[in-house]
Amino acid sequence: MGTATREGAGLRLQSNLTCRNCGHVEKLTMPQDACVIFHICASCGARLRPKPGDCCVFCSYGDVPCPPIQRRDCCAPPMDARG
């Protein structure tokens, strides 16, 4: 058995994102190559944006920091969640 060499090896890609408005928790998969700059809560519809000093909503409201932060190569290009 060898070591994984694909991009993202060793990164945690799942994060529990907690809404600051209603406390709803969503388990989400984070993109490996971008920072998510907003997220709409599935429960109350609140629009989550990063807190000052954070690069993305996962760094502000998630239990796992985004992959660019995990790799120490932030800031990646922002990715807005259009729906």
TIRO-2110 file (N, C-alpha, C; in Angstrom, 1 decimal):
// TIRO-2110
0.8, -1.2, 0.0, N, 1, A
0.0, 0.0, 0.0, CA, 1, A
0.9, 1.2, 0.0, C, 1, A
0.6, 2.1, -0.9, N, 2, A
1.4, 3.3, -1.0, CA, 2, A
0.7, 4.5, -0.4, C, 2, A
1.4, 5.6, -0.5, N, 3, A
0.8, 6.9, 0.0, CA, 3, A
0.0, 7.5, -1.1, C, 3, A
-1.1, 8.1, -0.7, N, 4, A
-2.0, 8.8, -1.7, CA, 4, A
-1.2, 10.0, -2.2, C, 4, A
-1.3, 10.2, -3.5, N, 5, A
-0.5, 11.3, -4.1, CA, 5, A
-1.5, 12.3, -4.8, C, 5, A
-2.8, 12.0, -4.8, N, 6, A
-3.7, 12.9, -5.4, CA, 6, A
-3.8, 14.2, -4.6, C, 6, A
-4.2, 15.3, -5.3, N, 7, A
-4.4, 16.6, -4.6, CA, 7, A
-5.5, 16.4, -3.6, C, 7, A
-5.4, 16.9, -2.4, N, 8, A
-6.4, 16.8, -1.4, CA, 8, A
-6.1, 15.7, -0.4, C, 8, A
-5.1, 14.9, -0.7, N, 9, A
-4.8, 13.8, 0.3, CA, 9, A
-4.5, 14.4, 1.6, C, 9, A
-5.1, 13.8, 2.6, N, 10, A
-4.9, 14.3, 4.0, CA, 10, A
-5.7, 15.5, 4.4, C, 10, A
-6.5, 16.0, 3.5, N, 11, A
-7.4, 17.2, 3.8, CA, 11, A
-8.7, 16.6, 4.3, C, 11, A
-9.2, 17.3, 5.3, N, 12, A
-10.6, 17.0, 5.7, CA, 12, A
-11.5, 17.9, 4.9, C, 12, A
-12.4, 17.2, 4.1, N, 13, A
-13.3, 17.9, 3.2, CA, 13, A
-14.7, 18.1, 3.7, C, 13, A
-15.1, 17.4, 4.8, N, 14, A
-16.4, 17.6, 5.4, CA, 14, A
-16.4, 18.5, 6.5, C, 14, A
-17.4, 19.4, 6.6, N, 15, A
-17.5, 20.3, 7.7, CA, 15, A
-18.9, 20.5, 8.1, C, 15, A
-19.1, 20.6, 9.4, N, 16, A
-20.5, 20.9, 9.9, CA, 16, A
-20.6, 22.4, 10.1, C, 16, A
-21.4, 23.0, 9.2, N, 17, A
-21.6, 24.4, 9.2, CA, 17, A
-22.8, 24.8, 10.0, C, 17, A
-22.7, 25.6, 11.0, N, 18, A
-23.7, 26.0, 11.9, CA, 18, A
-24.2, 27.4, 11.6, C, 18, A
-25.5, 27.5, 11.4, N, 19, A
-26.1, 28.8, 11.1, CA, 19, A
-26.0, 29.7, 12.3, C, 19, A
-25.5, 31.0, 12.2, N, 20, A
-25.4, 31.9, 13.3, CA, 20, A
-26.8, 32.4, 13.7, C, 20, A
-27.8, 32.3, 12.8, N, 21, A
-29.1, 32.8, 13.1, CA, 21, A
-30.0, 31.8, 13.8, C, 21, A
-30.1, 30.6, 13.4, N, 22, A
-31.0, 29.6, 13.9, CA, 22, A
-30.4, 28.4, 14.6, C, 22, A
-29.1, 28.2, 14.4, N, 23, A
-28.3, 27.1, 15.0, CA, 23, A
-28.4, 25.8, 14.2, C, 23, A
-29.1, 25.8, 13.0, N, 24, A
-29.2, 24.6, 12.2, CA, 24, A
-27.8, 24.2, 11.7, C, 24, A
-27.5, 22.9, 11.8, N, 25, A
-26.2, 22.4, 11.4, CA, 25, A
-26.4, 21.6, 10.1, C, 25, A
-25.5, 21.9, 9.1, N, 26, A
-25.5, 21.2, 7.8, CA, 26, A
-24.1, 20.6, 7.6, C, 26, A
-24.1, 19.3, 7.3, N, 27, A
-22.8, 18.6, 6.9, CA, 27, A
-22.6, 18.9, 5.5, C, 27, A
-21.5, 19.6, 5.1, N, 28, A
-21.2, 20.0, 3.8, CA, 28, A
-19.8, 19.5, 3.3, C, 28, A
-19.7, 19.3, 2.0, N, 29, A
-18.4, 19.0, 1.5, CA, 29, A
-17.8, 20.3, 1.0, C, 29, A
-16.6, 20.6, 1.4, N, 30, A
-15.9, 21.9, 1.0, CA, 30, A
-15.2, 21.7, -0.3, C, 30, A
-15.2, 22.8, -1.2, N, 31, A
-14.4, 22.7, -2.4, CA, 31, A
-12.9, 22.7, -2.0, C, 31, A
-12.0, 22.0, -2.7, N, 32, A
-10.6, 22.0, -2.4, CA, 32, A
-9.8, 23.2, -2.9, C, 32, A
-10.4, 23.9, -3.8, N, 33, A
-9.6, 24.9, -4.5, CA, 33, A
-10.1, 26.3, -4.4, C, 33, A
-11.1, 26.6, -3.5, N, 34, A
-11.7, 27.9, -3.4, CA, 34, A
-12.3, 28.1, -2.1, C, 34, A
-12.5, 29.4, -1.7, N, 35, A
-13.1, 29.8, -0.5, CA, 35, A
-14.6, 30.1, -0.8, C, 35, A
-15.5, 29.6, 0.0, N, 36, A
-16.9, 29.9, -0.2, CA, 36, A
-17.3, 31.2, 0.6, C, 36, A
-17.7, 32.2, -0.1, N, 37, A
-17.9, 33.5, 0.5, CA, 37, A
-19.3, 33.7, 1.0, C, 37, A
-20.2, 32.9, 0.6, N, 38, A
-21.5, 32.9, 1.3, CA, 38, A
-22.3, 31.6, 1.1, C, 38, A
-23.2, 31.4, 2.1, N, 39, A
-24.0, 30.2, 2.1, CA, 39, A
-25.4, 30.5, 2.6, C, 39, A
-26.4, 30.0, 2.0, N, 40, A
-27.8, 30.2, 2.5, CA, 40, A
-28.2, 29.0, 3.4, C, 40, A
-28.6, 29.3, 4.6, N, 41, A
-29.0, 28.3, 5.5, CA, 41, A
-30.3, 27.6, 5.0, C, 41, A
-30.2, 26.2, 5.0, N, 42, A
-31.3, 25.4, 4.5, CA, 42, A
-32.5, 25.5, 5.4, C, 42, A
-32.4, 25.9, 6.6, N, 43, A
-33.5, 25.9, 7.6, CA, 43, A
-34.2, 27.3, 7.6, C, 43, A
-33.4, 28.4, 7.8, N, 44, A
-34.1, 29.7, 8.0, CA, 44, A
-33.8, 30.7, 6.8, C, 44, A
-33.0, 30.3, 5.9, N, 45, A
-32.7, 31.1, 4.7, CA, 45, A
-31.7, 32.3, 5.0, C, 45, A
-31.1, 32.3, 6.2, N, 46, A
-30.1, 33.4, 6.5, CA, 46, A
-28.9, 33.2, 5.5, C, 46, A
-28.4, 34.4, 5.1, N, 47, A
-27.2, 34.4, 4.2, CA, 47, A
-26.0, 34.6, 5.1, C, 47, A
-25.2, 33.5, 5.2, N, 48, A
-24.0, 33.5, 6.0, CA, 48, A
-22.8, 34.1, 5.2, C, 48, A
-22.1, 35.0, 5.7, N, 49, A
-20.9, 35.6, 5.1, CA, 49, A
-19.7, 35.4, 6.1, C, 49, A
-18.5, 35.4, 5.7, N, 50, A
-17.4, 35.2, 6.6, CA, 50, A
-17.3, 36.3, 7.6, C, 50, A
-16.9, 36.0, 8.8, N, 51, A
-16.6, 37.0, 9.8, CA, 51, A
-15.4, 37.8, 9.4, C, 51, A
-15.2, 39.0, 9.9, N, 52, A
-14.0, 39.8, 9.5, CA, 52, A
-12.8, 39.0, 9.9, C, 52, A
-11.8, 39.0, 9.0, N, 53, A
-10.6, 38.3, 9.2, CA, 53, A
-10.6, 36.8, 8.7, C, 53, A
-11.8, 36.3, 8.4, N, 54, A
-11.9, 34.9, 7.9, CA, 54, A
-12.0, 34.9, 6.4, C, 54, A
-11.5, 33.9, 5.8, N, 55, A
-11.6, 33.9, 4.3, CA, 55, A
-12.9, 33.3, 3.8, C, 55, A
-13.6, 32.5, 4.6, N, 56, A
-14.8, 31.9, 4.0, CA, 56, A
-15.7, 31.5, 5.2, C, 56, A
-16.9, 31.1, 4.8, N, 57, A
-18.0, 30.7, 5.8, CA, 57, A
-17.5, 29.4, 6.6, C, 57, A
-16.7, 28.5, 6.0, N, 58, A
-16.3, 27.4, 6.7, CA, 58, A
-15.4, 27.7, 7.8, C, 58, A
-14.5, 28.7, 7.6, N, 59, A
-13.6, 29.2, 8.7, CA, 59, A
-14.3, 29.9, 9.8, C, 59, A
-15.5, 30.6, 9.4, N, 60, A
-16.2, 31.3, 10.4, CA, 60, A
-17.3, 30.4, 11.2, C, 60, A
-17.9, 29.5, 10.5, N, 61, A
-19.1, 28.8, 11.0, CA, 61, A
-19.0, 27.3, 11.0, C, 61, A
-17.9, 26.8, 10.4, N, 62, A
-17.7, 25.3, 10.4, CA, 62, A
-16.8, 24.8, 11.5, C, 62, A
-16.9, 23.5, 11.6, N, 63, A
-16.1, 22.9, 12.7, CA, 63, A
-14.7, 22.4, 12.1, C, 63, A
-14.5, 22.6, 10.8, N, 64, A
-13.2, 22.3, 10.1, CA, 64, A
-12.9, 23.4, 9.2, C, 64, A
-11.7, 24.0, 9.3, N, 65, A
-11.3, 25.1, 8.4, CA, 65, A
-11.3, 24.6, 6.9, C, 65, A
-11.4, 25.6, 6.0, N, 66, A
-11.4, 25.2, 4.6, CA, 66, A
-10.1, 24.6, 4.1, C, 66, A
-10.1, 23.9, 3.0, N, 67, A
-8.9, 23.2, 2.5, CA, 67, A
-7.7, 24.2, 2.2, C, 67, A
-8.0, 25.4, 1.6, N, 68, A
-6.8, 26.3, 1.5, CA, 68, A
-6.2, 26.7, 2.8, C, 68, A
-6.9, 26.9, 3.8, N, 69, A
-6.3, 27.1, 5.2, CA, 69, A
-5.6, 25.9, 5.7, C, 69, A
-6.2, 24.7, 5.5, N, 70, A
-5.6, 23.5, 5.9, CA, 70, A
-4.2, 23.3, 5.2, C, 70, A
-4.1, 23.7, 4.0, N, 71, A
-2.9, 23.6, 3.2, CA, 71, A
-1.9, 24.8, 3.4, C, 71, A
-2.4, 25.8, 4.1, N, 72, A
-1.7, 27.0, 4.4, CA, 72, A
-1.4, 27.8, 3.1, C, 72, A
-2.3, 27.8, 2.2, N, 73, A
-2.1, 28.5, 0.9, CA, 73, A
-3.3, 29.4, 0.6, C, 73, A
-4.0, 29.9, 1.6, N, 74, A
-5.1, 30.8, 1.4, CA, 74, A
-4.5, 32.2, 1.1, C, 74, A
-5.0, 33.0, 0.4, N, 75, A
-6.4, 32.9, 0.0, CA, 75, A
-6.6, 32.4, -1.4, C, 75, A
-7.4, 31.4, -1.6, N, 76, A
-7.8, 30.9, -2.9, CA, 76, A
-8.8, 31.8, -3.4, C, 76, A
-9.1, 31.7, -4.7, N, 77, A
-10.1, 32.6, -5.3, CA, 77, A
-11.4, 32.3, -4.7, C, 77, A
-12.2, 33.3, -4.3, N, 78, A
-13.5, 33.1, -3.7, CA, 78, A
-14.4, 32.3, -4.6, C, 78, A
-15.3, 31.5, -4.1, N, 79, A
-16.3, 30.8, -4.9, CA, 79, A
-17.7, 31.2, -4.3, C, 79, A
-18.5, 31.9, -5.0, N, 80, A
-19.8, 32.2, -4.5, CA, 80, A
-20.8, 31.0, -4.8, C, 80, A
-21.7, 30.7, -3.9, N, 81, A
-22.6, 29.6, -4.0, CA, 81, A
-23.9, 30.1, -4.7, C, 81, A
-23.8, 30.1, -6.0, N, 82, A
-25.0, 30.5, -6.7, CA, 82, A
-26.0, 29.3, -6.8, C, 82, A
-27.3, 29.6, -6.6, N, 83, A
-28.2, 28.5, -6.7, CA, 83, A
-29.4, 28.8, -7.5, C, 83, A
END
